[in-house]
Amino acid sequence: MTHADMCAEVIDAGCVFVVTPVFVPAVIDACNLKGVYVVAGALTPTEIFMACEAGADVINVFPAKVMCRKFRLCRPVASPL
């Protein structure tokens, strides 16, 4: 889900969770307003932090396999959050 208007449509249709492939603050806001669980995609430490601050229920580090293995990103980023 990459647009808040599309998000509102699926929530009104009965969706119980929304997944974004990237960090989209408007989608997170729309989900939080309606009480719908949101999984936000993020890649950089800044995006991960911003998604956390925006109220995402879960943050999907994408592509985690590449970032965690090649750059050893996951543990150093997750520990302060």
Contacts in CASP RR format, 6 or more apart in sequence:
PFRMAT RR
TARGET T0000
AUTHOR 0000-0000-0000
METHOD contacts of the structure
MODEL  1
MTHADMCAEVIDAGCVFVVTPVFVPAVIDACNLKGVYVVAGALTPTEIFM
ACEAGADVINVFPAKVMCRKFRLCRPVASPL
1 7 0 8 1.000
1 10 0 8 1.000
1 18 0 8 1.000
1 19 0 8 1.000
1 20 0 8 1.000
1 24 0 8 1.000
1 27 0 8 1.000
2 20 0 8 1.000
2 21 0 8 1.000
2 22 0 8 1.000
2 24 0 8 1.000
2 27 0 8 1.000
3 24 0 8 1.000
3 26 0 8 1.000
3 27 0 8 1.000
4 24 0 8 1.000
4 26 0 8 1.000
4 27 0 8 1.000
4 29 0 8 1.000
4 30 0 8 1.000
7 18 0 8 1.000
7 26 0 8 1.000
7 27 0 8 1.000
7 30 0 8 1.000
7 31 0 8 1.000
8 30 0 8 1.000
8 34 0 8 1.000
10 18 0 8 1.000
11 18 0 8 1.000
11 30 0 8 1.000
11 31 0 8 1.000
11 34 0 8 1.000
11 36 0 8 1.000
15 36 0 8 1.000
16 36 0 8 1.000
16 37 0 8 1.000
17 36 0 8 1.000
17 37 0 8 1.000
17 38 0 8 1.000
17 39 0 8 1.000
18 27 0 8 1.000
18 31 0 8 1.000
18 36 0 8 1.000
18 37 0 8 1.000
18 38 0 8 1.000
18 39 0 8 1.000
19 38 0 8 1.000
19 39 0 8 1.000
19 41 0 8 1.000
19 60 0 8 1.000
20 27 0 8 1.000
20 28 0 8 1.000
20 38 0 8 1.000
20 39 0 8 1.000
20 40 0 8 1.000
20 41 0 8 1.000
21 41 0 8 1.000
21 62 0 8 1.000
22 41 0 8 1.000
22 42 0 8 1.000
22 43 0 8 1.000
22 47 0 8 1.000
22 62 0 8 1.000
23 40 0 8 1.000
23 41 0 8 1.000
23 42 0 8 1.000
23 47 0 8 1.000
23 50 0 8 1.000
23 51 0 8 1.000
23 54 0 8 1.000
24 40 0 8 1.000
25 50 0 8 1.000
25 54 0 8 1.000
27 38 0 8 1.000
27 40 0 8 1.000
28 38 0 8 1.000
28 40 0 8 1.000
28 51 0 8 1.000
28 54 0 8 1.000
28 55 0 8 1.000
28 56 0 8 1.000
29 54 0 8 1.000
30 36 0 8 1.000
31 37 0 8 1.000
31 38 0 8 1.000
32 38 0 8 1.000
32 55 0 8 1.000
37 57 0 8 1.000
37 58 0 8 1.000
38 55 0 8 1.000
38 56 0 8 1.000
38 57 0 8 1.000
38 58 0 8 1.000
39 56 0 8 1.000
39 57 0 8 1.000
39 58 0 8 1.000
39 59 0 8 1.000
39 60 0 8 1.000
40 51 0 8 1.000
40 54 0 8 1.000
40 56 0 8 1.000
40 58 0 8 1.000
40 59 0 8 1.000
40 60 0 8 1.000
41 47 0 8 1.000
41 51 0 8 1.000
41 56 0 8 1.000
41 59 0 8 1.000
41 60 0 8 1.000
41 61 0 8 1.000
41 62 0 8 1.000
42 48 0 8 1.000
42 50 0 8 1.000
42 51 0 8 1.000
42 59 0 8 1.000
42 60 0 8 1.000
42 61 0 8 1.000
42 62 0 8 1.000
43 61 0 8 1.000
43 62 0 8 1.000
43 63 0 8 1.000
43 67 0 8 1.000
45 73 0 8 1.000
45 77 0 8 1.000
48 59 0 8 1.000
48 61 0 8 1.000
48 77 0 8 1.000
48 81 0 8 1.000
49 81 0 8 1.000
51 59 0 8 1.000
52 59 0 8 1.000
52 81 0 8 1.000
61 67 0 8 1.000
61 68 0 8 1.000
61 73 0 8 1.000
61 74 0 8 1.000
61 77 0 8 1.000
64 74 0 8 1.000
67 73 0 8 1.000
67 74 0 8 1.000
68 74 0 8 1.000
END
